[in-house]
Amino acid sequence: MPKRKHNRRKESTVELEATSASERSNSPTQSASERHERKKVRWGNKTRHTVEDAQSDSSEEEPQIPEKTCLAALCSHGQVGCAYYEHTKQILYVLEDTQETLHCDLTRMLLEQVHPDIVLTSSKADEDFIDCVNEHMESGDATFQIRPFKEFVASKGRDRLLSLSRFTNFTAEDNELPASSDADSTSSRPNNAYDFMRARREFTGDPTTKRWNASIRLANFASVETSPLCMASVGALLDHLVRERALSDFDEDGIGGLDVRDIEILSLDQVMQINADALLSLQIFENESHASVHSDKTKEGLSLFGSSASNDRCHYDTVFILRDVSVGILNGTKTTLGRSLLRTWLLRPSLSLSVIKSRQDAIECFLHPENLTTANVMHNHLKGMKNLPRIMGVMGAGRAKLSDWQGIVKFTFCATMLRDASSELHQAGNVDIVKRLMDALDIATFRDIGIKINSIIDWEESTNNERVCVRPHIDEDLDNRKHVYHGVDSVLSTVAEQISLTVPQDFARSLNVVYFPQLGYLICVPMLKEWQTESGIQPLEGWTFQVLSPHAAILNMDTHIGDLHSTIVDRELEIVQELLEMVLQCDEEISSACSVCAELDCLLSFAGASRQFDYRRPEMVQDNVIEIIQGRHPLHEQVVNTFVPNDARLIGGAGIGSSTELPDDNEQWNSVLLCTGANACGKVSFSSGARITLILMHSCFTRFVPAESATLGLVDKIFTRVSTRESVSRVQSAFMIDLAQVSLALRNCTPRSLILLDEFGKGTLSSADGAGLFCGVLRHLLNRGSSCPKVLVATHFHDVFNAELLDPDHIPVSFRHMQVIFTSNTGTLLDTEAGVGTCDTPGTSASSRKFGPGEKITYLYRVAEGLSLDSHAAKCAEIFGVPARIVERAQYVCHLLSTHELGRLLDEDMTDAERVDLEDAEVVCRRFLAWNLKEEEVGDGREGVVKAKLGDVLGRSDAQVEEGSQD
């Protein structure tokens, strides 16, 4: 029974009590949710809730409880298929059966990109696959469930898909059957199968026809017959979603009640593959912990995809200033769908040249000087668009709130303004996104929807009553009932006065007449003390305790006035339901418009970033090349006052013995670019690939790059060994993690791949194992010849570049170094050529320069050809605050190591007496080594001579030698 607030009795006149009672029953403070629960109606042959506790739209984005992402996957005999559900877009993503590697690399990439909260798999899945998923899920706060194998059945998954409302709901035209040619077909009795099916369809719809139509439509979304693992995963996923929905919403609609608006196939051959290590190393995403230790939430830090932050933020520990920029370079999106789409583009950049060029044309159009104002206006209009796919799903399920209706009205208004603004763009006739926007925005339909909703829903009354209310003059009967309901106060007072004349004063000194929705009209009297005894209440003759009074006046009100509030609510539900049906007829048009607006949101955000940070349009080619002129690091340049741009050139497939045709431009082109230099000189920003890779990724999803110019070929995969993510939950050392990253790259790279290696091998003995592994990996990649990927390397292993290991003059590697200069304590420039490590011929090395007393090093952050043979680690340590005595000690030990005199360190702790004894022992050893025993012929007559000679070696007399021999 609905909850109600009972009126409290007051000792006052009858008229006052009756009036106050009616006011309390009609008071806005009494919430509609407490007076009425959600009423169930029929929609689409399913029972759904249509009106819930409505609330005003007090904020632009309504806070919601985050939904958990669930992924179901199955791997069997080296084949893997999976499916996961995106709650924001209400889209089911499926990966058709694909060949998996021995190390489950594809599975790892999917888990890292989707980042699911729950993963489901079958008990009969491959053991290696289960171990891989379990290891990944244990490293994070997620759940891994091994479900019974009976839940992963391909036929069950197909049946679950066919049961989705996406395939079962059709219009009347979809289910039309041929008319009967029989002359007696007008008879009430069916004469053939068509008549029988048509008659049955009029009541419940023909299930055979529905299933046949659903099967035809399903074939347009997924390969059902050729992907059994995928279908099995879909079935398990949908069953899990139904279980979760039933537990949280007590919804009994089953599969048909799931909000699945579309099904998309993950096409891995059309997107760039980037694993989580690469995303972290390149700072595509950067999660920072919440300031409160009691919160497990995270926020986006300094990254390409980030949120805005306050300006002029200083970081004194690293001596840089963040200028007037946002923490996020690219995320200037205004809509929820735009942010979700942007994240998808960052995770899976497109490899389609046609898609890339069409988006480049759009950004170039928005950056046209005559379109800057229009582009800003269009972006501001997008701010008013909420997550319409979610709203339409909520409405279809009958759970719409007042804020959802307001969201639709805002969408119709913003869509109209957006269409008008887009028509003012100059030279936009051939821009794909603008043409699709014009086609998707059906302004006439959207305007009618907005006007219709606004003319029916009374926003002020809905806010006060916390439910969706209807405006006056929409329904005459409803208006009449509301008029009576609002004037019931005087009626209750009059009736109370009439009844009070018939009630004895000893029974009740006062009374009032109240109205409770669904219960009707009641007479209330004060509780007497004698009624609290065992005898109980003694009502008047003809009165019944706690039951509707049969008093003639009360019966008359029940008959002529009735249950006003419930009748009003029911009629408003009917009107809102008719409005809902009209809105849901435009579901496809609204969803299509939202998808185009989300893409427009991303492109306008890219255009804003390109304009703010001076990004240029690159030339995208099919050739396997990367040429960057005056390239900049998109994040690093935001945190320094002055950034030094540099050039870079790479070509894939130019390993040892390859016949790859090189560009004829007198520049050095190789598949491997290796950079050396002093510590903290900027190698990570340049040659470890961060700058080049980010420029390359910019070309794939932002379409414009931070460079003066660039010619970029498509890159299918990016692998990194730059940063090591260590964790207690990962039972691996830092060096093991580095090896795993390199192993992944070696197993999966292609000639179009890009590999970043930053100081690989430093986690073990650098003079042996580390240098050997580094040489082995580099030599292996070069020996691939025409299959050699593009590789960017930074290292301090200077000793390996010799004729025996990696001969700089005979291997196809572009050697670069970061320039530095040396100055004296007076500022005089010292030995520039040797100090910066320049050389005239690529592949040759400059001499290593050592520091003198008082000398300083200055980093130029400029790239030059050749090798640098010294890391200047000691001077770098001194610059960053390591005490001078420790630096001097380190330099001394390094000198002993280089001269093979490390034994001198053992002499430092000896006493004077021990030092004298050691010197005497050294003298004895030298005399003994100088004694030529072959010249001494030992015999009977020569024994004394030998003893004498031994005494000379030991520095003793003959008597001492004789005593020693007797002993």
RATANOR-V623731 format. One line per field, one symbol per residue. psi: psi as a letter, one per 40 degrees, with the letter a starting at -180 (. if undefined). A space follows every 10 residues. Layout:
# RATANOR-V623731
psi->???
This chain:
# RATANOR-V623731
psi->hiiihhhhii gaiddddddd dddddehdeh iddddhihhh ihhffihihd hahiiigeid hhhihhihhh hhihhhfeii iiiihhddef hhhihihihi idefdddddd ddddgidhhh iieeiidddd ddddddddei gihhhhiide dghddddddd ddeiddddhi idddehiiih ehdeeeiehh eadddddddd dddeihdddd ddddddddee digddegddd dddddddddd ddddddddef heeadeeigh dihihhhdee ihhhiddddd defdihhiii dheeheiiih ahidhaiiii ifhigddefi hhagiidhdd gfieiddddd dddddddgii ehdddddddd ddddddehde eddddddddd dddehagddd ddddddeffi iddddddddd dddddddddd ddeehhfede hddddddddd ggdddddddd ddddedhhdd ddddefihii iiedhddddd ddddddeedd dddddddddd dehidedhei iihihhhdda hihhiihidd eeaddahgii heihhfihhe iddddddddd dagddddddd dddddddddd dddedfdddd dddddddddd dddddddddd ddefiihihh ieigihhhhf iihdddeeei dhhhiiiihi hiefaheifh hiigefihhi ehhhhiiiif eedddceeed dddddddddd deeiigidii hhiihdihii gdihgiideh fiiddddddd dddddddeii deihhhhhfh eeeahdecdd dddddddddd ddeebeehih hhihiegdee giddcghdee ighhhiihii ihiieeehhh gddddefiid hhdiiiihhi iiheiihhhe fhhiiiiheh efdddddddf ehiddddddd ddddddddef feedddedei iddddddddd ddddddddde hhddehhhad eedddddddd dddefiiddd dddddd.
